[in-house]
Amino acid sequence: MLPAITIPEDARESIVDVDELPSRVERLLGDQDARPAPAPKPQRDPPPAERASVNEQNDLLLREGSYLWDRLHTWRPLNARNVLDDRGYPVGNLSAEDLELIDGLMPHAWTASTRESYGAGLLNWHVFCDEKEVAKEQRAPASSILVTSFIVTLAGCYSGKTISNYVSGIRAWHILHGIPWNIPSPEHDAALKATDALTPSQARREKRQPFTVEIISAIRNPVAAWDNHFRVNAPPSSAHLFAYRVKSSHRPLTKSRFLQRLNEAIKSAHLDPMQGHGIRIGSMLMYLLRGLSFKAVKTMGQWASNAFQLYLRKHAQVLAPYIQANPILNEAFARIALPPVR
């Protein structure tokens, strides 16, 4: 040991005794007396009543705070996509950044309106699982018995179409987060078919009537309306084509404002109330009645599936040319539709 040295009085303020400095561990921990007491750890296996209380107070409240359209993405299942293969080994040098890229891309597979609809179904799914005390790891991947029980629970309370949409939301949630959807189709389809049969009458919506050329002409001559729009609103070349004048500026025409004005015109013409989707149904019907094929109409309407056939109206007029063009099919149809000759 070196002998102690005397430190001049005028140099004491510039010198620090290292023995009095706190260690790195002490600095990280800080003053134990000043730190708040740690929160008690929750029980590993709480009783069912307490477990339901935790679900209700924490999980459900957090879920309700999310936007409908964002739930598919932000409500991450416990077994969400990771960088491991089926055997648990890392896949190459994939990292968390790669997962973020996938998570950022996948939600765009569905439109915002579809994600919003699916988000409502996902909330019902978690409420159902909370009520049945289903563990988080059992909610995704979902088992066949759990999905079927979910469908049966909603039967008679919602329309079959709504329940089917909810199940589609759960499936999309699985796909978005890279979880397999292993629900057998026959059982799934049979359960959904049963719910459709049990749909309460008050939950059934009347079929939307199509907008026809006659209705549009009764509201306003489209050519005259076009000329009047450019004369009154005179949208500049830099504005939206159907922008309308508001004081000294132009405002883009929105869907809600368009439908509002359309309903006013229908009411003034003393016609029955119509729904906005009837425009799309009416255009499809017009093209089919003019001889366009189903495939062409499907492409024009940008439908990815045959769901547009649900909007089909005037079946006899639309299908007659197809049946008459095929003699064998025409004869088979006549045997079924026409009464037997006596």
Buried (B, 14 or more C-beta within 10 A) or exposed (E): EEEEEEEEEEEEEEEEEEEEEEEEEEEEEEEEEEEEEEEEEEEEEEEEEEBBEEBEEEBBEEBEEBEBBBBBBEBEBEBBBEBEEEEEEEEEEEEEEEBEEEBEEBBEEBEEEBBBBBBBBBBBBBBBBBEEEBEEEBBBBBEEEBBBBBBBBBBEEBBBBBBBBBBBBBBBBBBBBBBEBEBEEEBBEEBBEBBBEBBEEEBEEEEBBBBBEEBBEBBBEEEEEEEEBEEEBEBEEEBEEEBBEEEEEBBEBEEEEEBEEBBEBBEEEEEEEBBBEBBBBBBBBBBBBEEBEBEEBBEEEEBEEEEBEEBBBEEEEBEEEBBEEEEEEBEEBEEEEEEEEE
